[in-house]
Amino acid sequence: MTEWFVSSAVLAAGCTMTGGVPQEVPASELEPPEALIKARVEDAEPADEQLNALLEKAGASVLSDSEQAAFCAYLLDNFDELEGRGVLNAESRWTAERLSDTVACLTIYRPDAQDEVLDELIYHRETGLVSDTRFRCYQASVGDDAPENVRTYTYNALLSSVYQKIPFECFANYLDGHYRELSPLGLWSYDTVWSVSMTEREMRLTISGLPGGGNEAFLLDLDTMLVRREETDTQRAIFAQWFDFAVQWRLDKLPVFWSDETAEDENHGLPDGASAYLTWLYAVNQETLDAQGSIDPDWAYANITKYFPIRRLSFDDLPDVWEFKDGGYSLGHADAGRKPLVRLDSLEADVLDGETVYTMQLTFLATEHPVGDAEWETLRAQILSGDETGLLESHIDTYRFRFSGGEPYFLEHNELMICR
């Protein structure tokens, strides 16, 4: 199973996306990271003068203005914790150096042993990110507290001079790559403890002492050198909840569309034909509609507008599977197809205009043969355990929606087919 809050999919060439437009980005995020950092430092408490003095003493002349500002912003965020460790006083020893055109390093030494590194901060210009992830992973892999087999493996990997095989680099690249999603967990709090253990085929990075209690763990496959987040019972419960949400609301039958306020058509990118929604309505309400025998046009209109932000709706141009008779719309075949099998790839929540809007990515999984209800239940449990043996990835869908009266109100649906 893919990581919680992580959008990832490996696709073959030749695929096409329908309804694909960039997701809404808060206006603040459109500004260059350097501009945001500089503004933040300029508005900071007088403590920034102390930090600037320490940076100058460290040799900040090797750093650009944006790099100095980025380091200051990071240090301000962690000012109380660092000050409590005594590394922000005038006698502190820091060094600044440039590692490449886009990467800079700030090293902070322990106040009681100024040849011993307390923290090593790395700035990446491409992302504007300052992080000490690499240093923490390195310490966890080679420090005195690391198990002997971990230290031996790390030492041998370093001697091999093969970058991809250095385990702490693998962990660091993964964590920094998902910094935005993982940071709210408090992984980088100075009170956390990073430790590494190892089995025959996996290395496990455990980050304990989180601000909210508990710990997080990340597993490195020693064959593939790929990292994944270890799932907790709470996460599995959340995966199950959204799996069942996808089934209850038959997201496999949801029409593909996007809401674009700049589009010239009256519906701003949403389908304006009722036929685009009828199969979804039938799938969600199959038992009731089978007993009823047909879909009443007024009922269809009320429910389509209840779940989708359409402006205009036409009941013309029905496809062959639908027919209008006796005042209602009837489906030519008897069912809405098999219930979907899905994997939750990511889920993010943003507050827009005072409302929580969710962005969710699902990968739909397919079997090579039709399955009955009993086998479907077995496959559901298998997927939720992280086992996708015998299943194929069919397509990857992204949804934006909010809730109204406890029910989803769909704002966007994009679909990316996986070509083989």
N, C-alpha and C positions, 0 to 999 in steps of 0.2 A: 504494500500500500504506500502511496506517495505521502510526502510530508504534509503535516497539518500546516495550513497557511502557505503552502508552496504551490505555485503554478508551474508544472513542468510536463513536457510531452515531447517525445522524439518522433518526428514525422518523416515519412519518406518523401522524396521529391515528387513534384507533379500534383500536389494537392491544391485545392482551391478553398477559399473561405467565402461564405455567403453572409451578407449582412455585417461585415467586419468594419467597425469604425473604432477609433481610439476611445477608451473609457474616459469618463469625466475626470479631470484632474483639478483639485483645488487651485485657485488662482495663485496662492502663495507658492505652490510647487513648480509653477512655470518660471519663477525667477531663478537666476543662476545661484547655485549653492553659495558661491563666494559672496554674493550680495546679501543673502540672508545672514550669513555668518558675520559679516562686517557690521550689519545693522544691529545684530544681537549684541555684539561686543561693545559697540558704541553706547548702547542703552543699558549696559551692565552696571552692577554695583561698583563702588570704588576699588573692590578687590582686583579688578582687571589691571589697575596700575601696578599692583604687586606682581601679577603674572607677567606683564610686559617687561618689568625690570628683570625678572628671573629669565625670561626668554632672551633678552638682550645679553645677559651674562652668559647664557648657554652658547652664544654664537649665532644668534638668530639672523645675522646678516646673510647666512647661506640660504635662508628661507625667503620665499616670496611673501608679499603682503597677505595674500589669500591664505597661504599656509600658516603664517603666524596667527591670523585671525581664527583659523579653524582649530588650531591647538588651544588658543585662548578660550574659545567657545566650549571645547571639550573639558578643559580644566575648570571652567566656571560651573559646568554641570556637576562636576564631582568635587567642587571646592571643599565642602565640609569634610568629606571623607579623607581627602588628601591632606588637608590642614591638620586633621586629627593624627595623622601619621608623621607629622613634622617635616614634610618635604616641601613646604611652601615658605619656609623662613629664609631670611637673607643669606644664611650660610649654606643653603642647599646646593648640591652639585647637580647640574643638568648639562647635557650636551645635545646639540642639534646638528644634524647632517643630512645631506641629500643623497638618496640611494639611487635615484634615476631622475629623468626629466619630469616625471609625474608622481614620484613617490618620495616622501620626506620622513625623517625619523626624529623623534624627541625621546631621549633616554633620561630617566629620573633615577638617581641613586639613593640608597638608603641613608638617612641622616646620621645613623650611628656606625655605618660602615660604607664610606663613600666610594669604595671600589666595587660594591655589590649592587647590582641593578634591582630597583624596586619595581619599575614599570618601564615599558618600552612602547611608545605610541607611534603608530604608523598612519600617515595621511596619504590617501589616494586621490589624486586630482580628478580622475574620471568620475568618481562618485561623490566627492566631497566628504568622504567618510574618514573619521579618525577613530581608530580602534586599537586596543592592546590584545586582540584575540590571538594573534600569532605568538606573542610572548607568553600568554597564559597557557596555550596549548603546548608550547615548547617546555615550559616549566613542568607541566603535568606529565610530559613524556620522558624527561631526563632528570627531573629533580630527585632529591634524596627519598622522597615519599613514593616515587614510582616503583612498581614491582620490577624485579630483576629482568624478567622476560621482556617487559616493555622497554626498559633501558637498552637491553641487548639488541632488540629489533630496531629501535630508533638509531642506535649507533651503526648497525650494519647498513641501514638504509642511507644514512649520511655518507658512509664510506663508499657506497655504490655510486654516489654522485648522480643518481637518477631522481630528478626533481619530483616526478609524479609519485615516487614511492616513499617520500618522507611523510610519515603519518601526521605529524603536527601541522604540516602545510595543508594536508587534505582536510583536516578538521577546521583549520583557520579559514581556508577558502570557502568552505561550506557555510560556516557561521557568519562570516562577513558578507557572503552573498545573500544571506537571509536576515541581515541585521535588523532591517526595518520591522519585519514580522516578529522576530524573536526578542527584540530589545524590551518590549513591555513586560516580558516575563521576569526581568531583573537579572538576566544571566551575567551581566557585566558589573553588577554591584561588587564593591570591594569586600563585602562580607561573604561572598560565595567562595566555595572551595572547588577547584578543578582537579579531578583525579582520573587516571587512566588504568584500565585493567585489560586483560587479553585472554582470549581463548585460542584454540587452534586456527580458527578461520576468521575471527573478528577481533577488533580492538574497540573498547567501549570507553567513551569520554563521559564521565558523570559530573554534572555541575550541581552541587548541593548547597544548602543554606540559602535558598531563594527567599526574597523578601516576603512572599506569600506562603512560605513553607514548602516542604517537599523538595524534589529535585527534577532535573531534566537529564536525559541521556541520549547520546548520539553514537551510532554504530558505524564503524568503518569495515567494509568487506575487504579482507586482505588479498583476495583474488582479483577483484575489479578495482579496488581503491576508491570505491564510491561510498559516500556517507549518507546515512538516512537517520531521521529522528526516531527514536524508540517511542512507541505508542504506550500511553498509560491507559488504565481502565477508564478514566474519565474521557480521554480522547476517543477510545473505542465506542463509548456510549454516544458521544457527539457524532461520530461517523454513522452509527446506526440510525440516529435521529434524522440526519439529512438524507441517508439512503431511503428511509421510509417516506420522507417528505417528497423525494423525487418520484416514488411509486404512487403515493396518494394523489399527487397533482399531475401525474403522468407527463413528466417533463420530456419524455421521449416523443410525445405527440404535440408538444407546444410548437406553434408556428415560428419560423425563423424571421426575425425582424430586428430593427433597431429604431430607437426613438431619436430623431434628429430634428431639433427645433429650427434648423436653417434650411431643411428640405423644402422644395417648392410645392410638393403635393400637399393636399389638405391634411393628410394623416401623418405628415412629417416622418415618413419612413415605415410606418406600420401598415400591414395589409389592410385594404379597405373592403375586401370581399369576405362575406360571412363564411364562405367555404373554407377559408384558411383556419377558422377557429372551430368549425363544427365537429371535426374528428376528435379534437382535444376535449370539447365539451362532452362528447359521447363517451370517450375513454374514462373521464373523471366520474361520470354519472351513469355508467353502463347498466348497472342493475335496475336503477329506477327507469331509465329510458327504454330498456328492453321490455319492462312490464307495461310501460305507457305506449310503446309501439312507434312513436315518432317524436321529433323535436318541434315544439311549438315555436313559431317565429318570434313572438313577443318574448317568450322565455329565453330564447337564444340571444336576442338583442340585449335584454337586461343583464344576462350573465357575461356576455362578451364585454360590455362596457363596464361591468363590475370588476373585471380582472385585467383589463387592458386599457391604456389611455388613448383610445381611438376617438377621432372627431367625426368621421363619416363612415357609414357601413352600408354595403350593398349586398342584396341577396341574389344577385344575378350570377350567371356564369358558373353554375354548379358543376363540379366534376362528375364523371360517369358513376362513381360509387354512391352519389346522392341523388335522390329524386324527390320532387315535391308532389304530394298527393294527399287528399283529404285534409287540407289545411295545415300540413306539417311536413317536416323533412325527415326522410327515412334513409337509413344506411343500407346499401345493397348487400353487404356481407354481415355475418352474424356477430362478429366480435371486434374488439379493439386491439387484438394482438396480444402477444405475451407481455407480462409485466417486465419492466426493464431491470437490468443488472448494472449497477453503477459503482464507480469509485470516486470518492470525494477528493479532489486534488487541492482545492484551496477555498477559503471562505474569508472574506474581509467585510468589515462593517464601517461605514462612514456616515457622519451626520451631515445631511444636506438640507438647508432650509428648515432646520428643526426636526427633521425626520431621519430615522436610521434606514439607510439604503444598503442592502447586501449585494456583494458581487461574489458569485459562486462559480467555480469551474468543476465540471463533472466529466469523467471519461466513461463512456458507455461501453460495456463489455458484451461480447457475443459468444454463443456456443456454436459448435459445428452441426448441431442437430436440435430439433425442437425438444423442449423440456416441459414436463408436467409440473403441477403445483408442488409436489413433494420434492422433486429434484431442484426446483427453483429455490425452495426454502433452504435446501442443503447448500446450494451455490451462494445464497445470500450470506449464510454463516461463514462459508469458506472465504468470501471476499472480505468480510469484516475482520477476519483473523489475519488478513494480509496475504492470503494464498490465492493466486489467480491462475493456478495450474489448469490447463485445458481451456482457458478462455482467451479470446482475441479482443484487442482494442478496436472498436468500430469507429467511433467519432468522439470528438472532444467539444463540449458545449459550455458556453459562458452565459450566465444569466445575471441581470440586474433586477432587483425587485425590492419592494418594501411590503410591510404588512398593514392591512386595513381591516379592523374588526377581527383580527386573528387569522385572516386569510391573505394569501399572496396577491399582490398587485404587480404585474410584470411590466417592466420598463424596457427590457432589451433581451434579445436572445440571439447569440451568434453560434454558428456550428462550423467545425473544421473536420472534414472527413480525413480519415487515415488511409492513405493509399499503400497498397502492397504490390 
